[in-house]
Amino acid sequence: MSLEFVSDEDLVQLAEEAGEGSLEAQLLKALRSDRARDHQYFAFRVGEYYFTGPAPDARTEAELLALADLVELAS
C-alpha cells in the first residue's frame, strides 16, 4: 500500500463519474473550500481511503500507511 497524490483533474473526473453525492464529489468540495481559505491543500489516497491536507512529511506518511493497514486488518 502506498500514499498516492490525486491530481485535481483526476478528482474532478472521479467526482463526475461517481455523481453529485459521492465521496469523491464531497472530497472535491472540501478541497476547494480549503483552498478558498488560502490553504495549500491537496488530495491523497491510501488504498481506498481519501483525504485532503498539506503535503505530508515522511513521519505523517508512515503514520497514514500504518493506520490504513490497521483499518484493513480490522475489516
C-alpha positions in Angstrom: 0.0 0.0 0.0 1.3 3.5 -0.8 0.3 7.1 -0.4 -0.8 8.4 -3.8 -1.3 12.0 -4.9 -4.6 12.6 -6.6 -4.4 15.3 -9.2 -7.2 17.9 -9.4 -8.1 16.7 -12.9 -8.4 13.1 -11.7 -10.5 14.1 -8.7 -12.9 16.1 -11.0 -13.2 13.1 -13.3 -13.8 10.7 -10.4 -16.4 13.1 -8.9 -18.2 13.4 -12.3 -18.3 9.7 -12.8 -19.4 8.8 -9.3 -22.1 11.5 -9.1 -23.0 14.6 -7.0 -23.4 12.9 -3.6 -20.3 10.7 -3.9 -17.3 10.6 -1.6 -15.2 12.0 -4.5 -17.6 14.9 -5.0 -17.5 15.7 -1.3 -13.7 15.5 -1.2 -13.5 17.9 -4.2 -15.9 20.3 -2.4 -13.8 20.2 0.8 -10.6 20.7 -1.2 -12.0 23.7 -2.9 -13.3 25.1 0.3 -9.9 24.7 2.0 -8.1 26.4 -0.9 -10.6 29.3 -0.8 -9.3 29.9 2.7 -5.8 30.1 1.2 -4.7 26.7 2.4 -2.3 24.9 0.1 -4.1 21.5 0.4 -4.0 18.6 -1.9 -5.9 15.3 -2.3 -4.3 12.0 -1.5 -5.4 8.3 -1.4 -4.1 5.5 0.7 -5.7 2.3 -0.6 -9.4 3.0 -0.8 -9.2 6.0 1.6 -9.1 9.6 0.5 -8.0 12.7 2.5 -7.1 16.3 1.9 -4.4 18.3 3.5 -1.0 19.7 3.1 1.7 17.6 1.6 2.7 15.1 4.4 6.2 14.8 5.7 7.8 11.3 6.0 6.6 10.7 9.5 2.9 11.6 8.7 3.0 9.5 5.6 4.3 6.5 7.6 1.5 7.0 10.2 -1.2 7.2 7.5 0.1 4.0 5.9 0.1 2.3 9.3 -3.4 3.5 10.0 -4.6 2.2 6.7 -3.1 -1.2 7.3 -4.8 -1.4 10.7 -8.1 -0.4 9.2 -7.7 -3.0 6.5 -6.9 -5.7 9.1 -9.9 -4.8 11.1 -12.3 -5.1 8.1 
